[in-house]
Each structure stands twice: as C-alpha cells, then as structure tokens.
Amino acid sequence: MARLRDPVTGCPWDRVQTLESLKPCVLEETYELLAAMDRPEDKANYVEELGDVLLQIMFQSVMAEAEGRFTFDDVANAVADKLVHRHPHVFGDVKADDPATVLRNWEQIKQLEHRKESRHSALDGVPAALPGLLKAQRTQEKAARVGFDWPDSAGPLAKIKEELAELETEIAARKSDDPADSAAVKRELGDLAFSVANLARHLKVDAESAVELSTAKFSRRFRAVERGAKESGRQLKDMTLEEMDSLWERAKAQE
C-alpha cells in the first residue's frame, strides 16, 4: 500500500485518493463482505471480501502514517487494548456468567471511557450513517442496557398494533399524496417500522437481515412471474393483476 501511494512511482489512482473519496469504497466493500457472510461455503469469495475490507483499513492507515498522524500498528494496538479493557471477566477478576451481564458491563465500561469525550447519553455512539433498521435496533439496544425496555416481546408487539392503528387513522385523514399532506403518515409509518425493529430485537432477530431475506424472496418470486409471463408469450404490462397473482401463487407453490 505504501508503494501504491508513493507520490512518484505509485499508482496514479491510489495516490490521489482522499478520506472523502474512499467513503463509497468502504461502504461498498462492507456490503460485499455482508453478502459473502451469507455464503460462507464459498471460501474463496469470503476470504477475498475480508481482504478487501482489510485493504480499506490499511489504505487509511498508510495515508495517516504519511501525514504523521498514526500507523496501522496504532490501529491494531488500540483495538487490542480496548478488548482487554472491556473484558475484565476474561483478563481480570470480574465475574460474568452470561451474555447479558457481559453487555451490561461492556456498556458501563464504555460510558466511563467516554466521560472525557462529549458523550452524555447512553445513546451516544450510534453511528449516524447506519441503515435505518439497524440504527433503530442499535439505539434500542443501548437504551435497554440501562434498563429502559419491556421485559418481553409482548410490549413491542402491543406497540406495533397501537402504531398500526395510528397509521390507519392518518391514512384515512390524508387529503392527497402531496408531501405536505403525507407528513403525518410518514411519521406514523416510521413509528411502525421502529416498533417492528424493536420486536425483532426482543425475538433475537436482526431486522436488517430479516428484511433482506424478504426482499430476496420477493425478487426470486417476481422473476418467476416474469418467466411465467414470457413462457406464455406475454408481457407483464399486458396482464391483469389477477393473472400476475396466479403466477405469483404458482411460484410460491414451487418453492
């Protein structure tokens, strides 16, 4: 990476990259790794995608070292030190016999670590750029670690029913599809999605992954509908909804 970044003999592309230009690369490589994690049996691809993420870390570390800010060793040592500090039940004499206790201790230690920073809330530290459902669950988890949570899934399930009723009320009151008339609908729809994410958290389900599975399932079945229409010599735009729904049900049955 240092050779690639050399201002004279390095790669013309690599040596002009900045932190800003690397942001899309980090995001893309992370999503590609997530896709590889869904297919762990494809070892070669999994290894490649892990390497691509490691490259992004190395890329920024080499840039920082050239500027005299920090090195890759600093990055590795910092995370090693953090792991030791936040696992006193492994590296110290603290007792923690279950994951829930570990998480509570972890959060308390983080709060102590960040007192020197401008963090004053248990919710501080949730990355602003996280996808919506993941961000909702991370926020809910942080609140739960300080005791602000329902005791079981009955609470969020009842909340979903409450939010759905409120959404239905706002939909009925909406005068048009204009954004100004849909602001309340948007708020209630967001509350419903937030409550669904909370239920998923209580059920130990990753909401983002659950939606991804449903999206993949929809895509798979819709492609089957397209194939069915093509096999009959027709196009979807020329079919009725009932005809397309029949192909959809056939796709479901075949699965």
C-alpha positions as CSV (number, residue, x, y, z in Angstrom):
1,M,0.0,0.0,0.0
2,A,2.9,2.3,0.7
3,R,4.3,1.6,-2.8
4,L,0.9,2.3,-4.3
5,R,0.7,5.6,-2.5
6,D,4.2,6.7,-3.4
7,P,3.9,10.2,-5.0
8,V,6.4,9.5,-7.8
9,T,6.3,5.7,-8.5
10,G,2.9,4.8,-7.1
11,C,-0.4,4.1,-8.8
12,P,-2.0,7.2,-10.3
13,W,-5.4,6.3,-8.9
14,D,-4.3,5.2,-5.4
15,R,-2.0,8.2,-4.7
16,V,-4.8,10.7,-5.4
17,Q,-7.4,9.2,-3.1
18,T,-8.6,11.1,0.0
19,L,-10.7,10.1,3.0
20,E,-13.7,11.5,1.3
21,S,-13.2,9.6,-2.0
22,L,-12.7,6.4,0.0
23,K,-16.0,6.5,1.8
24,P,-18.0,4.9,-1.0
25,C,-15.3,2.2,-1.3
26,V,-15.6,1.4,2.4
27,L,-19.3,1.2,2.2
28,E,-19.3,-1.0,-1.0
29,E,-16.7,-3.4,0.4
30,T,-18.6,-3.7,3.6
31,Y,-21.8,-4.7,1.8
32,E,-19.9,-7.1,-0.4
33,L,-18.5,-8.7,2.8
34,L,-22.0,-9.0,4.2
35,A,-23.1,-10.8,1.1
36,A,-20.1,-13.2,1.4
37,M,-21.1,-13.9,5.0
38,D,-24.4,-15.2,3.7
39,R,-22.4,-17.8,1.7
40,P,-19.6,-18.9,4.0
41,E,-19.3,-22.2,2.0
42,D,-17.8,-20.1,-0.8
43,K,-14.4,-19.9,1.0
44,A,-12.5,-18.1,-1.8
45,N,-15.0,-15.3,-2.1
46,Y,-15.3,-15.0,1.7
47,V,-11.5,-14.7,2.0
48,E,-11.4,-12.1,-0.9
49,E,-14.1,-9.9,0.7
50,L,-12.5,-10.0,4.1
51,G,-9.2,-9.0,2.4
52,D,-10.9,-6.1,0.6
53,V,-12.2,-4.7,3.9
54,L,-8.8,-5.1,5.4
55,L,-7.4,-3.2,2.5
56,Q,-9.6,-0.2,3.3
57,I,-8.2,-0.2,6.8
58,M,-4.7,-0.5,5.6
59,F,-5.3,2.2,2.9
60,Q,-6.4,4.8,5.5
61,S,-3.6,3.8,7.9
62,V,-0.9,4.3,5.3
63,M,-2.4,7.7,4.4
64,A,-2.4,8.7,8.1
65,E,1.2,7.4,8.6
66,A,2.4,9.5,5.7
67,E,0.8,12.6,7.4
68,G,2.4,11.7,10.7
69,R,-0.9,11.0,12.5
70,F,-0.9,7.3,13.3
71,T,0.1,3.9,11.9
72,F,-1.5,0.6,11.2
73,D,0.2,-0.7,14.4
74,D,-1.6,2.0,16.3
75,V,-5.0,0.8,15.0
76,A,-4.2,-2.8,15.9
77,N,-2.9,-2.0,19.3
78,A,-5.8,0.3,20.1
79,V,-8.4,-2.4,19.4
80,A,-6.4,-5.0,21.3
81,D,-6.1,-2.7,24.3
82,K,-9.9,-2.0,24.1
83,L,-10.7,-5.7,24.0
84,V,-8.6,-6.4,27.1
85,H,-10.1,-3.4,29.0
86,R,-13.7,-4.3,28.1
87,H,-13.3,-8.0,29.0
88,P,-12.4,-7.8,32.7
89,H,-14.2,-11.1,33.1
90,V,-11.5,-12.7,30.9
91,F,-8.4,-10.6,31.6
92,G,-9.3,-9.5,35.2
93,D,-11.3,-10.7,38.2
94,V,-14.8,-9.6,37.3
95,K,-17.5,-12.3,37.2
96,A,-19.8,-12.5,34.2
97,D,-21.5,-15.8,33.5
98,D,-24.0,-14.9,30.8
99,P,-24.0,-12.6,27.6
100,A,-26.5,-10.2,29.2
101,T,-24.1,-9.4,32.1
102,V,-21.2,-9.0,29.6
103,L,-23.2,-6.5,27.6
104,R,-24.2,-4.5,30.7
105,N,-20.6,-4.4,31.9
106,W,-19.4,-3.5,28.4
107,E,-21.8,-0.5,28.2
108,Q,-20.8,0.7,31.7
109,I,-17.1,0.5,30.8
110,K,-17.8,2.4,27.5
111,Q,-19.6,5.1,29.4
112,L,-16.5,5.5,31.7
113,E,-14.2,5.6,28.8
114,H,-16.1,8.3,27.0
115,R,-16.5,10.6,30.0
116,K,-13.6,12.5,28.7
117,E,-15.4,13.0,25.4
118,S,-18.6,14.9,24.8
119,R,-20.8,11.8,25.4
120,H,-23.5,12.4,28.0
121,S,-26.2,10.0,26.9
122,A,-26.5,6.2,26.9
123,L,-27.4,6.6,23.2
124,D,-24.3,8.4,22.2
125,G,-22.0,6.4,19.9
126,V,-24.7,5.0,17.5
127,P,-23.2,5.8,14.0
128,A,-25.4,8.3,12.2
129,A,-24.8,6.6,8.8
130,L,-26.2,3.2,9.8
131,P,-29.1,1.8,7.7
132,G,-32.5,2.7,9.3
133,L,-33.5,-0.6,10.8
134,L,-30.0,-1.4,12.1
135,K,-29.8,2.1,13.6
136,A,-33.1,1.6,15.2
137,Q,-32.0,-1.7,16.8
138,R,-28.7,-0.3,18.0
139,T,-30.4,2.7,19.6
140,Q,-33.0,0.3,21.3
141,E,-30.2,-1.9,22.5
142,K,-28.3,1.0,24.1
143,A,-31.5,2.1,25.9
144,A,-32.2,-1.5,27.0
145,R,-28.7,-1.8,28.5
146,V,-29.6,0.8,31.1
147,G,-32.9,-0.8,31.9
148,F,-35.3,1.2,29.5
149,D,-37.0,-1.8,27.9
150,W,-40.0,-4.0,28.0
151,P,-39.5,-7.3,29.9
152,D,-40.5,-9.4,27.0
153,S,-41.9,-9.3,23.4
154,A,-45.5,-8.7,24.5
155,G,-44.7,-5.0,24.9
156,P,-43.3,-4.3,21.4
157,L,-46.0,-6.5,19.9
158,A,-48.7,-4.4,21.5
159,K,-46.9,-1.2,20.4
160,I,-47.0,-2.5,16.8
161,K,-50.8,-2.8,17.0
162,E,-51.0,0.7,18.5
163,E,-48.8,2.2,15.8
164,L,-50.7,0.4,13.0
165,A,-54.0,1.8,14.3
166,E,-52.5,5.3,14.4
167,L,-51.1,4.9,10.8
168,E,-54.5,3.8,9.6
169,T,-56.1,6.9,11.1
170,E,-53.6,9.2,9.4
171,I,-54.0,7.5,6.1
172,A,-57.8,7.9,6.3
173,A,-57.3,11.6,7.1
174,R,-54.8,12.3,4.3
175,K,-56.2,14.6,1.6
176,S,-53.8,13.9,-1.2
177,D,-50.4,12.3,-2.0
178,D,-48.8,15.7,-1.6
179,P,-45.8,15.5,0.8
180,A,-47.4,18.2,3.0
181,D,-50.5,16.0,3.4
182,S,-48.4,12.9,4.0
183,A,-46.1,14.2,6.7
184,A,-48.2,12.7,9.5
185,V,-48.4,9.4,7.5
186,K,-44.6,9.4,7.2
187,R,-44.2,9.9,10.9
188,E,-46.6,7.1,11.8
189,L,-45.1,4.8,9.2
190,G,-41.7,5.4,10.8
191,D,-43.0,4.7,14.3
192,L,-44.4,1.4,13.0
193,A,-41.1,0.4,11.4
194,F,-39.3,1.4,14.6
195,S,-41.7,-0.8,16.6
196,V,-41.2,-3.7,14.3
197,A,-37.4,-3.4,14.7
198,N,-37.9,-3.4,18.5
199,L,-39.9,-6.6,18.3
200,A,-37.2,-8.2,16.1
201,R,-34.7,-7.2,18.8
202,H,-36.7,-8.9,21.5
203,L,-37.0,-12.0,19.4
204,K,-33.3,-12.1,18.8
205,V,-33.7,-11.4,15.1
206,D,-31.6,-8.9,13.1
207,A,-34.2,-6.7,11.5
208,E,-31.9,-5.6,8.6
209,S,-31.2,-9.3,7.7
210,A,-34.9,-10.2,8.0
211,V,-35.9,-7.5,5.5
212,E,-33.0,-8.6,3.2
213,L,-34.4,-12.2,3.3
214,S,-37.9,-10.9,2.4
215,T,-36.6,-8.7,-0.4
216,A,-34.6,-11.6,-1.8
217,K,-37.7,-13.8,-1.6
218,F,-39.8,-11.2,-3.4
219,S,-37.2,-10.8,-6.1
220,R,-37.0,-14.5,-6.6
221,R,-40.7,-15.0,-6.9
222,F,-41.1,-11.9,-9.1
223,R,-38.5,-13.2,-11.5
224,A,-40.5,-16.4,-11.6
225,V,-43.6,-14.4,-12.5
226,E,-41.7,-12.7,-15.3
227,R,-40.6,-16.1,-16.6
228,G,-44.1,-17.4,-16.5
229,A,-45.4,-14.5,-18.5
230,K,-42.6,-14.9,-21.1
231,E,-43.3,-18.6,-21.4
232,S,-47.0,-17.8,-22.2
233,G,-45.8,-15.3,-24.9
234,R,-47.0,-12.3,-22.9
235,Q,-45.6,-9.2,-21.1
236,L,-46.5,-8.3,-17.5
237,K,-47.7,-4.9,-18.6
238,D,-50.4,-6.6,-20.7
239,M,-51.6,-8.9,-17.9
240,T,-54.2,-8.2,-15.3
241,L,-53.3,-8.2,-11.6
242,E,-55.3,-11.4,-11.2
243,E,-53.2,-13.1,-13.9
244,M,-50.0,-12.0,-12.3
245,D,-51.2,-13.1,-8.9
246,S,-51.9,-16.5,-10.3
247,L,-48.3,-16.7,-11.5
248,W,-47.1,-15.5,-8.1
249,E,-49.0,-18.2,-6.3
250,R,-47.5,-20.8,-8.6
251,A,-44.0,-19.5,-7.8
252,K,-44.8,-19.8,-4.1
253,A,-46.1,-23.4,-4.6
254,Q,-43.0,-24.4,-6.5
255,E,-40.8,-23.1,-3.6
